[in-house]
Amino acid sequence: MTGSIPAGAPAPGTYTLDPERTTIRADVKGMFGLMTVHGSFRLQSGQVSIGADPGASSVQASIAAGSYASGHTKRDADVTSASLLDARAFPEITFSGQGARRDGDEWVVPGSVTAHGTAVPAEIRLSDVRQEDGEARFRATARLDRTSFGVTKKKGMGDRLDDQVNGPPDHALLLGHPEA
């Protein structure tokens, strides 16, 4: 057993991620680490299954690699081009995780991220997990190294990528009602 579900947490069941109410933010160091570039991606689909035993829980998510947006058209085109993400050849970035364990006030879901045609072990950290207005809400974060996916061009760009899955109004991911 990896811990019990705390009071106020979402009830066991399967939840569908709502792409319209989900923001995936990607922060990466640029200019040899002197500045942070903030961008976002669009969620295509996703599902979270919460088990009565947290170890039986799972997470699946798919992100559109070509949806990267930072507010700078040239940078966005560069990030999605063949020199970095190669979104035309690898249109999806996915996370698949199984099991959940407590780590202080957070939950950790081990799994793998597949990007640029390469699967890499990764953990997402879930915080602010709660049930509110009939919906499950949480904040998910992961730290990734782009070079582990074979994305090695543009040396002035940082290697570490901090991904956060957020949504308005309170930086929590919103999920639909549990499916029957």
C-alpha positions in Angstrom: 0.0 0.0 0.0 1.4 3.4 -0.9 -0.7 5.5 1.4 -4.4 6.2 2.0 -6.3 8.9 0.1 -6.7 11.9 2.4 -10.0 13.6 3.2 -11.0 16.2 0.5 -9.1 14.3 -2.2 -10.9 13.2 -5.4 -13.0 10.0 -5.0 -11.7 6.9 -6.7 -12.8 6.7 -10.3 -11.7 7.6 -13.8 -11.4 11.3 -14.7 -11.0 12.8 -18.2 -8.6 15.8 -18.5 -10.3 18.8 -20.0 -8.1 20.3 -22.7 -10.1 23.6 -22.7 -9.4 24.2 -19.1 -5.8 22.9 -18.9 -2.6 24.8 -19.4 0.7 23.1 -19.9 3.5 25.6 -19.1 7.1 24.9 -20.1 9.9 27.0 -18.6 13.4 26.7 -20.0 16.6 28.7 -19.5 17.8 30.6 -22.5 20.8 32.8 -23.4 23.2 30.5 -21.6 21.1 30.4 -18.5 20.7 34.2 -18.1 16.9 34.3 -18.7 13.9 32.0 -18.4 11.7 31.5 -21.5 8.1 30.8 -20.7 6.0 28.8 -23.2 3.0 26.6 -23.2 1.6 23.6 -25.0 -1.9 22.4 -25.7 -3.2 19.2 -24.1 -4.8 16.9 -26.6 -6.2 14.3 -24.3 -5.7 12.7 -21.0 -7.1 10.5 -18.3 -6.5 10.0 -14.6 -7.7 6.8 -12.8 -7.7 7.1 -9.1 -7.7 3.7 -7.3 -9.0 3.0 -3.8 -5.4 1.9 -3.3 -3.2 4.8 -4.6 -0.8 2.3 -6.0 -3.4 1.2 -8.5 -3.9 4.7 -9.9 -2.7 5.7 -13.4 -2.2 8.8 -15.5 -2.1 9.1 -19.3 -1.7 12.5 -21.1 -1.0 13.5 -24.7 0.3 17.0 -25.7 0.4 18.4 -29.2 4.2 19.0 -29.8 3.5 21.6 -32.5 1.3 23.7 -30.2 4.3 25.3 -28.4 3.6 29.0 -27.9 5.8 31.6 -26.2 4.4 34.8 -27.7 7.5 35.0 -30.0 6.6 33.7 -33.5 10.2 33.0 -34.6 11.1 31.2 -31.4 7.9 29.1 -31.5 8.7 28.0 -35.1 12.3 27.2 -34.1 11.2 25.1 -31.1 8.7 23.0 -33.1 11.1 22.7 -36.1 13.3 19.7 -37.0 16.2 21.3 -35.1 14.5 20.9 -31.8 11.1 19.1 -31.2 10.6 18.1 -34.8 6.8 18.3 -34.3 6.1 17.3 -37.9 7.9 13.9 -37.4 6.9 13.5 -33.7 3.6 15.2 -33.3 2.9 14.0 -29.7 4.5 14.3 -26.3 3.0 11.7 -24.0 3.2 10.8 -20.3 2.1 7.4 -19.0 2.4 6.6 -15.3 1.3 3.9 -13.0 1.0 4.0 -9.2 1.1 6.9 -6.8 3.0 7.3 -3.6 2.9 10.1 -0.9 5.9 12.3 -0.6 5.2 14.8 2.2 2.2 16.9 1.0 2.6 15.7 -2.6 1.8 12.6 -4.6 4.4 11.2 -7.0 3.5 9.2 -10.1 6.4 7.3 -11.7 6.1 6.7 -15.5 7.7 7.8 -18.7 7.6 10.8 -21.1 7.9 10.1 -24.8 9.1 13.0 -26.9 11.1 13.3 -30.1 10.6 9.5 -30.5 12.3 8.6 -27.3 10.8 7.4 -24.0 12.5 8.5 -20.8 11.6 7.6 -17.2 10.0 10.6 -15.4 8.0 11.4 -12.3 5.2 13.8 -12.1 4.6 15.5 -8.7 1.0 16.3 -7.9 0.2 19.0 -5.3 -2.9 20.8 -4.2 -5.0 17.6 -4.9 -8.7 18.1 -4.1 -12.3 17.6 -5.1 -14.1 20.9 -5.7 -17.5 21.6 -7.2 -17.8 17.9 -8.3 -14.4 18.1 -10.2 -11.0 16.8 -9.3 -8.3 19.4 -9.3 -4.5 19.3 -8.9 -1.2 20.8 -10.0 1.3 18.6 -11.7 5.0 19.3 -12.3 7.9 17.5 -13.8 11.5 18.3 -14.5 12.9 17.0 -17.8 16.3 17.2 -19.6 15.8 17.7 -23.3 19.1 16.1 -24.1 17.8 12.7 -22.8 15.2 12.8 -25.7 18.0 13.4 -28.2 17.3 17.1 -28.5 20.8 18.4 -28.5 20.9 21.4 -30.9 20.9 25.0 -29.8 23.5 24.8 -27.1 22.7 28.3 -25.7 19.3 27.0 -24.7 19.2 25.3 -21.3 18.9 21.5 -21.1 16.5 21.4 -18.2 12.9 21.9 -18.8 10.4 22.5 -16.0 6.9 21.5 -17.1 3.9 22.5 -15.1 0.3 21.6 -15.8 -1.8 24.4 -14.7 -5.2 25.8 -15.3 -7.2 28.9 -14.2 -8.3 30.3 -11.9 -6.0 28.9 -9.2 -3.3 27.1 -11.1 -4.9 23.8 -10.8 -5.6 21.2 -13.5 -9.3 20.7 -13.9 -10.8 17.3 -14.6 -14.3 16.3 -15.5 -16.6 14.3 -13.3 -15.7 10.6 -12.8 -16.9 8.4 -15.6 -19.5 5.9 -14.8 
